């Protein structure tokens, strides 16, 4: 099992193990597939979280990207890339979230 499950996964595991187990296995398969290195998967997740303007997801996956070896510059590049699909609102949410998480650039 993951180091520590996020609250929403713990609730699902407790309340709906019939949903949790298959979704956990599915996520583990995606997250542990070695074709894309973990650092890049996490940078992609940061960009996706920016695009939907999900600050908690940005923080979570930024931390996981750093743990996987990403640099601060790579994180900011991933956030900047979101302007191509998510526009300035996605970029702004990402930058504000990273500023709150890492401090001023």
Secondary structure, DSSP 8 states (H G I E B T S, - for coil): --SS--HHHHHHHHH-HHHHHHHHHHHHHHHH-TTS-HHHHHHHHHHHHHHTT-HHHHHHHHHHHHHTT--HHHHHHHHHHTHHHHHHHHHHHHHHHHHHHH---
